[in-house]
Amino acid sequence: MSHQVFNNPPPLFSKLLIANRGEIACRIIATAQRLGITCVAVYSAADTNARHVEMADEAFYLGPAPAPESYLNSQRILTIAQQANVQAIHPGYGFLSENASFALACAQQGLIFIGPSASAITTMGSKSAAKTMMATADVPLVPGYHGHAQDAQTLKYHSQQIGYPQLLKAVYGGGGKGMRVIYHADEFCQALAATKREAMASFGNDDMLIERYLIKTRHVEIQIFSDNYGNCIYLSQRDCSIQRRHQKILEEAPAPALPQATQIAMGEAAVAAAKTINYQGAGTVEFLYDEQGQFYFMEMNTRLQVEHPVTEMITGLDLVEWQLHIANGTPLPLTQTQVKINGHAIEVRIYAEDPDNDFMPASGNIAYLSQPPASRHVRIDTGVVQGDEISPYYDPMIAKLIVWDHTRDLAIIRLQSALSDYKIAGIKTNIGFLTQLLQVPALQRANLNTDFLLTHAAELAPTHVNLDYELLLAGLALQLQNEQSRQLNVANNTENHDPYSPWSQATGWRLNQPSTNTVKFATTNNDHHDRQHYTLTLTTLIQGYQVQIDGQHPHKQKQHLQQAALSTGYLISGELNGDELTAFIDDHRVKATVVISPLHITVFYAGNSTVLFRQSIIQSAVQNQALPSNMDNEFETKITAPMNGVIVSVLCQVDQVVDTGEPLVVMEAMKMECNINAPVAGTITTVFYQAGDMVEDGAELIQLTPALILDNKEQA
């Protein structure tokens, strides 16, 4: 990013409070500190040791983990701002970034709010008011109803006039909540009642608007910037069509295959929208673009977007730096004709979630983290490090991975390579799904629309792969680690042991017979009925190990080797250096990263990651009728409340067999309903609460015995 755009700007404020957390807080701190600004962070109880706290010059405790008691506690943040003697507050995105009352309170306290005015936030925060303003600015609108009359009869009448399919949307909605697609008139009444309930619970307002639901549209947005002197420009476009549940997965800039005339018209419409409300600062005007080449205003986000890095990569500009200068009264440094676009950038969001289970959010500890190296082609915006906990209280985004290259095709190749180098163990992520997504031909051809995941569901479905190499690499790494541990123990006890004696080696040595060792693994499939069990028998040879694999599907064919080897087994050897394994498998040299934990082994090989249960450890624990204490968290047999709230309903009972991801309890908290799902397949052993009960954060709701343990009890 260029840092030489502003010429002789007025001195910036000296101290800034960042009213946010995670990667966006780290992102803001990096630019502000480069500009010589002292940064003040705030943190909740869940973020005491967070990366943004470590990066900041100062940090203040906000309160307990739940957002209403911490990052949404505007009065506490304003008190800290006064205590820390800051001159400005940057809200990032989410939380208080589009809260007009907070922006107004900052102004009343004499603080610079890094964002637009409270009136602009209010206008664009209401989808109906925003559409009314856009109509006066001649910005194209989707046919629909966004009037004040909200009685059911009026809404039903306009629904019938608009036609189907249509989108019923909460006026003050966001983040995919309070939205339903209606395909037929007889669905309207039930959908209206349900959407109003959801909107009231989520936003405290159940006003609705209705829009014609456009088929096969793209989501294209324009980054705009306005100063305090009436100047406004747009900085190219971004395509954000790849979404799930109206939440973005992949964003790119500029929007591919968009005619030049449309680019200009869309940019000018976005500028007109901003000028209509006297906008200042960074903003994003979002449009739907249909197959006929028409575009329609959708909404305006009055903040910095999550996907702003792709715009930075193609313009060479630091948008946070622009925000700080413009909020300080500096004019825009460029005119529209001076904006230059170079190359193509793509961003994907690395999430802690399970794509094979409807993208259910995951929480837990990042036991292992290895990121691709940063360069002019690869950028990583993150707020976590290895060992951090992904909390259930906040959005489960781990990082944003952004790549740039001269063309879109080259950028896709860059992204594929970077994803293969992104290795996370200890928690489920969407990295494998993103890798699969980039291989879909329609994406590579830029044949995009907001229904992309549904349209290409078959190409994105989980695939069964041959696990021979992954099993061999896991077994070899475990064997080599055990040998290293034994050698270390012998070296530390040389006065008591003869290192050359077979009695001190404990390798399975037998008189006149080769030593053997047996390792058992099981796959971690969501469907425990499809879980596969494997036994590896490793026979020690002079040149390595002979390995026999038992338990494979008979119909699976070998993908790695040209010849079948089940009868004779594999000849393997290698060297383990930390987590890095160099292996020879039948004279085929391969490299892998193998992360060994008490319960799992995660194998990163050939751009994919495979998680295997260490079944032999589980069997041993079952036979002893106890689990090692350091494995309690990994088994996740205790299902706890992620927040303070009320039990709405209990969906399970004792002795019920449940699958991974199956809803067990519905809680209500923060005006939202939250499903508590089974983290693993198993059998319910205890239910602690009933519908209507109040529960505290961390209270144990359910106990279950994982199916894998039950399987092993039966085998034992």
N, C-alpha and C positions, 0 to 999 in steps of 0.2 A: 504494500500500500504506500502511496505517496504521502509525504508529510510536508510538502513544500507549496501547498496551494494558497494558503492565506498570506497576504502581503501586508505587513505592518498592522496586524490586528490590535485592538486595545488589550491591555493586560487582562488575563483571565483571573477569575476568583481563585483564591489560594487553597480552599478546603472544600471537599465535596463528600456528601454522604450518599452511599449507594443503597437504596431501599429495596434490596433484592438479594438473591442467593444464587448459588450454582454457577453454570458457565457464563451467563450474561453478566453477573456481578464481576467475575474474573475478567471478562472481556472489557468491561468499562474501566476497571481498575488499571488494566494494562495501558490503555490510551491515556487516561488521566495522569498516571504517574509519569509517563513519557513527556507529558506537557508540563511537568513540575507541580502538579496539583496533589496535595495531601489527601489521601483517601481514607474515609471512615466506613467500616463495614458494620452491619448488624447481623445478629445470628440468633437462632432459636436453640432450644435445648438439644435438638437433633443435629445441629450444625456446629457444635462447640469446636470441633477440630477440622472444620471444612476448609477446602482450599482457598475460598474467597476470604476467609478470616485470616489465614496465614499470609495472603498476598497484601492485605490492606495495611496501612500504617497504624491504624487504630481500629478497635472493634468493640462494640457494645452489645450486651445481652438484651434480647427482646422479651423472651418469655418462653412458655412451654412450646412443644413441637407443633401442635395444631395451628394452621395458618391464621385463623381468627384471633389467636392469642399471641401471635408473633408478627409475621410479615404483613398481615392485614390490619394490625393494630396501629392505625394512623396517628393516634394521639401519643402513643409511646414513642413512635419514630420521630415525631415533631419535638418531643421533650428531649430526646437524645440529640437531635440536631442543635437545639439551643444549648445543651450541656457541652457539646463538642465544639461549639462556636463555628459551625460551617456556614458557608454563604450560599450553597446550592445543594439540591437533591436530584439525583438521577433515579427514576423509578424502574429502569429496565423495561421488561415486558411482563405481562401477567400481573398478579397481585394488585398494586395500587396505580399501575401505569395509566389506566384509563378511568381513574376515579376522579370525577370533576370536583367533588368536595375536598379531596386531598390536595388537588392542584390549587384550589381557591385558598385553602388553609395555609399552604406554603406562601402564597403571595401576601396574605394577611400578616404572616410572621416575618415578612421581609426576606424570604428565601427565594432564590431563583429555581423555578421548577423546570427541569430539562424536558420540555415537551410543550404542547400547544396550550392555549388558554382554556380555562374551565368551560367557557361557553362553547368552544369548538368541540371539546370532548363531549359535552352534553348533547349537542346537536347530532354528532355522528354516533354517539352511543345508542341513540334511538333509531332503529332501522327505518321506522315509518317517517320520523322527522328528517332523517338523512335523505330518503327518497323524495320527500316533498321539496327539499332544498335542491336536489339534483335536477328535478323537473324544471325548476326556475332557471337553472344554468344550462338547459338543453343537453344534459348528459343522458344518453340512452338508458331507458329503464326496462326491465322485464315486465311484461303485462301482469298486473296484479292489483291487489287492494291493500292500501296502507292508511286507511282512514281512522278517525277517532272512534266511531261507533263500533262497539265491541260486543253487542248482544248476539246471541247465537243465531237469531233469525237473519240479521244483517250479514253476518259472516257466511252463512249458508247460501244466501242469495248471491253474493259476490263470487263464492266458490263455483256456483253453477254457471255464472257469466264468464268466468275466466277459462273454464274447461280443464280437462284432465290429460295427462297427470299434472299435479300441482304440488307445491311445497308449502306446507303450513309451518310457520316459523315464529318463534317468540320475538317480540319487538326488541327486547333487551337481552336477547340470547347471545351465545358465543360458545366457541369450543365444541361445536357439534351438538350441544344440548338444546332441548326445546325445539326440535325439528322433526317433521314426519312427511314422508311422501305419500300422497293420496292418489290412487289410480282410478277409483270409481266413486260416483256420487254417494253410493250407499255406505262408503267407509267414513264419510266426513264427520258425522256426529260423534262417533266413538273416538276417532282420531283427535278431534277438537278437544274433547273432555280430557283425554290422556295427556295431550301436549300442554294444555293449560295447567294441569296438576304439576307436571314436570317443570314448567316455566316458573310457577309460583314457588315451588320448593327450591329451585336453583337461583332465581333472580329476584324473588319477592314481587314479581309483576307478571301477570298472565295475559297481557295484551298480545294480540296476534296480528300478523300480516300474512297475506296469501300471495304467492307468486306462481306463475306458470312454470312447471318443472321442465326445463329444457333437456332434451335427450342428446347424448353424445356431445357434451360441451367440454371445453377446456377452461381451466381456472388460470387466468392470466392477470397479473397485478403489476401496477406501476409504482415505482419508488419515486416519491416527490419530495422536494425540499423547498421551504419558503422562509424568507427572512422577515424582519419587522418593518421592511420598507416597501412592501408590495411586490417584491420579486419572487418568482416561483419557477422552478425548472423540474423536469423529470429525468431520471437516470435509468433509461432503458426499461426493459420489462423482465419479469420472472414468470416462468410457467410452474405452477404448483398443482398440476392436475392429478398426480399420483397420490391418492388419499385413502384413508380407511376411517370410516365413521366421521367423515367431514374433517378429519385431521390429517395434516400433510405428512408424507413420508419422504418424498424426494422433490427437490426444487432445483431449477436450473435457470441460468441467465446467459445470453438473452433468450427469450421464448423462441423455440425453434419453429421453422416453417411458418412464420408470421409475415404476411406481405408488408412491404415497406410502407405503403399507404396506410395500412391498419395500425402499424406501429406508431406512426405520427398522429393519426386520429385519436388513438387510445391515449397517447401521452398528453395531447392537448386537452382531451376531455378530463383527464386526471387533474391537470393544472387548473382548468376551469372550476372543477369541484372544490379544490383547495382555496381558490380565490373567493369563491362564493361565501365561505365562512371565515374569511380573513385568517387563514391558517398560518401558524409559524412552526418551524422545525421540521422534523422528519415525519413522514406519513406514508401510508400505502393505500392506494385506491384499487379495489379488487373488481374484476370484471369476469363475466362469463362470455366465452367466445364460441359460437356455434358453427356447424358445418357449412352454413350458408355465408360465412364470413362476417356475420353481424356480431357486435359485442354489446353487452348490457351491464350497467352498474349493479354491483352486488352490495358492497359496503366499503367503508373507509376505516382503516385501523389507525388510530391517532397515537402511534407509538413506533418505536423501532421494532421491526419484525424479527422473528427467530431466524429467518432465511436471509437477512441482510448481507451476510458474508459473500454470497454469490455476486451481488451487485458490486461489492468492494473489489472482488477479484477481477471483474471485467472493466472496471473504471479506474482502478488504482487509487481510489479514494478511501479515507478512513471516515466512515459515516458517524461514528461516535465523536470524533474530533469536530466534525461539522456541527453536530448537535451542541457541543459545549460552546463553540465560538458563536453560533447563531443565537443561543439562549443568552449569551453575554452581550448581544447587541451588534455583532459583526455582520456586515452585509454578505450575501452570497458571493463566493469567490469566482464563480463561473457563470457565463450566460449559457443559454441552451445550445448555441452553435459551438461552444467550446468544450462540450461534453464529448469525450472520445471513448469508444467501446473497443476492447481488444480481447479476442479469443472467446472461450466458452468456459463456464464454471458450473459445477453440479454439487449440490449438498445433499447428504443423507443424514438422518437423525438416528444415532445409535441409542436404542432404547433397551431398558431392562423389561422385557416382555416376552410372551410366548406366542409367536405367530401361528403355531400349530394348534393353539387353543384360543382362537378368536382374539389374538393379540392381548390376552389378559396381562395386566401389569404384574411385574415381579418385584419383589424386594428381597434384600439379603446382602451378604458381604461379597465384595469384589476380591476374591482370594488371589487372583492373578490378573495382571493388566500389562499388556505390551502393545504399544501404539506404533503405527508406521512413522518413520522419520519425517519431520516437517521440512518443507523446502518451498521454493517458489511455486511448485506444482501442487503441494499437499499442505493443507492447513487443518489443525484440530482445535476446536473451541470446546473446552471441557471444564468442569468444576470438581472432578473427582480424581483421586489417585488410588493406587493399589492399597487394599485394606479398608477402603471407605465402605460405609453402609449405604445402600440405596433404601431410603426411608419410604414407608407407605404413606407418609403425610403429603408428599409433593409429587410433581410430575416425574416419572421414572426415566427421564432422558439422561443418558450417561455422557454423551458428547455429540458434537456436530462434526462430521467429516466432510471437508470441502476440498475439491480438486479443481485445477485450472489447466487448460492447454489451448493450443491455437485453434483447434476445431472440436466440434462436439464428439466426433468419433474418437479422437485422441483422448478427450476428457473421460469418456466412458472406460477406455482401457486403463487410464490412470486410476479411476475409481475402483475398478475390479482388482487391480494390483494392491491398492491401499487397503481394501477390505480383506484381502487374503493375509495382509500383515497385521490386521487388528485382532488381537487375541485376548479374550476375557474368559476367565473361569470362575466358578463359584456361584454364578447367577445366570439365568437364562437371558439371552439377548436376541435381537432381530438380525444379527450380522449374516447368518446363513440365509435368511429370507431376502435380505438386500442383495446378496450375491446372486441368488436365483433370479431376482427381479431384473437385474442388469442383463441377464442372458435371454430375456424374452425378446424375440425379433421385433415385435411391434414397438417396444420401447426404443430399441436401437434405431428403428426407422422413424422415430418421433411421431408415431401414430398414437396420440395421447388423448385421453378424456377422463373425466372424474369417475367413471365407472370402470376404470382400467382393471382394478383387482378382481371385480366381479366378472368382467368379460374374459379375463385370462386366468380364471381360477384354476383350470385344469393344468396350465403350465406352471402355476405357482403352488400346486398341491405338494405336500410332503412326499418324498420319494424314498423307497427302500434301496439301500446300497449294500454292496458286499463289504463286510467289515474285516476281511482277513488281515489286511495291512494294519488297520487300527488296533486290532486285537494283538497282533504280533508286536507292534511298537509298544503297546501298554505293558504286555508281559515282559518284554525285554527291558524296558525302563525300570519296572518293579524289581526284576532280578538284579540288574546292575546296581540299583540303589541299595538293595539288601547286601550285596557284596561290598559296596563302599562302606556301609555301616559296620559290617563285620570287621573289615580291615582296620577301620578307625578304632573299634573297640579293642582289637588285638594290639594295635600300636600303643594304645593308652594303658595296656595291661601287660606289657612285655615281660615283667618280672614274674608273672604268674602263668603265662601261657607260651607254648611253643608255636609260633605262627605257622610252622610247617606240619604240625600235627593235624591229622584229620579230625581229632576230637575237638579242636578249637575252631574248626571252620564251620561246622553246623550247616553243611551244604547238601545234606542228603547223601553223603558218601556211604558207599557200601563195599564190603570186601568182594573183590573180583567182579564188581558190577558198576556200571556208570551211575553217577548220582542223578536223581530225578527230583523235580519239583512240580507241584500242581497248583495252578492259579485258576480261579473261577471268576467270571465276569457275567454281568447281565446288562442288557440295554435299558435305557431309561425312557422307553416309549410312554406317551401319555396313556395309551390304552394298555393297562397291565395284562390284559388277556393276550396281547400280541408281543409281550416282552419275551426276548430270547435269552437263553442261558448258554454260556459257552465255558468249556473246560480246556485249558491249555496245559499240556504235559511237556515240560522242558527237560530234556536229557542233556547233561553236560558232556561236551566233547572237547577235544584239544583245541579245535578251531572255533568253538562257540557253543551253540545249542541246537539240538534237533527238536523241533516243536511240532506237536500234533494238536490240531484243533478239532474238537468234537462239539456237536450241538448246533451245527449250521442247518439252515433250510436246505433240503435236498434240491429244490428247484432253482436255487440261486447259482449263478455261474460266476466263475472267477473273472474279475475285471482287470486285475493287476498283472497276472502271469499268463503266459501262453499255454502252460501245461497244468493239468490238475495235479495237486500235490497232497490230497487228503490221505492217500495210502502211505506215502513215504514221509510226509510232513515237510516242513520248511527247515532249511539250515540258516540260522541267524546269528549275527554277532554285532557288536557295536561298542560305542563309547558314550557315556552320559556325563555331560558337563553342566551341572545345575539342572535346569529344565530342558536343556538342548540335547537332543539325541541324534547321533549319526549312526545309522544302522545299515548293515548289509543283509539283505534278504535274498537268499539264493543268488548271490553275486550282484544283486541290484542295490546300488548305494542310494539311500534316501536320507533326507533330513526331516526332523519333526520336532515340535515342542510338546513335551509331555509333562502335565502338571498333576502331581500326585497328592491327594488329600486323604484323610482317614477313611472316607466313604467312597469318594469318586476318583477316577482317573480321567482327565480330559486330554485328548490327543488332538493337536493341531497339525494337520497333514494335508498337503495338496490343496490348500485354500479352504479347507473345511475343518470343522471341529466336531468331535464325537465324545460324548460323555458316557462312561461305563461305570456301573456299580461294582465295587470290589466285593463280590458276593461271598468269597471265602471268609472275609472278615465278619460279614453278617451272619453266616452260618455258625462261626465260632461263638459269636455273641449270643445267638439263639440257644446253642447248646449249653452255654453258661447261664442262660436266662437273664442276661444283662448286656447292656450296650456300653462301650467305652464312653466315659463322660465327655470327651472331646468330640463325640459324634452326635450329641443330643440335638444341636442346632441343625445339622445337616439332615436329620431324619424328619424334622418339622412335624412331629406327632402332636405337638401342642399348637392349637389354632387360637390365636389371640385377637382381641379387638384392636383395630388400627387407630382408633380414636375414641374419645368420649361420645356416647350416644345412647340411643334407645333401640332395643331389639324389636324390629317390626314383625318378623316371623322366623321360625325355626323350620327348616326344610328337610331335616333328617332325624333319625331316631337311633337308639342304641341297637347294635348288631346289623345295621344297614350297611351293605357293601356299596362304596361310591367310587367313581372314576376321578382321575385327575381333572381339576377344573370344575367339578360339579358343584353347583351352589349349595351351601349348607345353612347359611344364616343371612338374613337381610337386616342391615342396620340403617338407621337414619341419623345423620349428623351433618352439621353445617348446611342444613336445608337440602341435603342430597341423600338419596338412597344408595347404599353401598352393598354389593354382594360379597360375602365372605365365602371363598371357594376352597375346595379341597386341594392342598398343595401337592399331594401324591394320592395315588389310588390306594384304597384300603378299606378297613371296616371300622365303623364308629364304635367307640368303647364307652364314651361318657359325653353327656350333654349337660352343660352347667346352668344354662339360662332358658327362660321362656319368653314368649312374645309379651312386650310391655315392660320388660325389665330394663332398668338403667344400668349401663356398664361403663366402667372407666377404661381409659386407654391402657392396653396391655393385659386386660382381664382375660383369663383363659375361658374360651367359649366352648371348644370341642376338643376331645381327644380321639385320635384314631390310630390304629395300628397299620402301618404301611403294608400293602399287599406283598411286597418283596420279602418282608420278614415272615409273613404268614406262609408264603410259598416255601421258604426255607425251613420253617417249623414242620411243615408236612414232610419235606424231604428228610429232615433229621429224625 
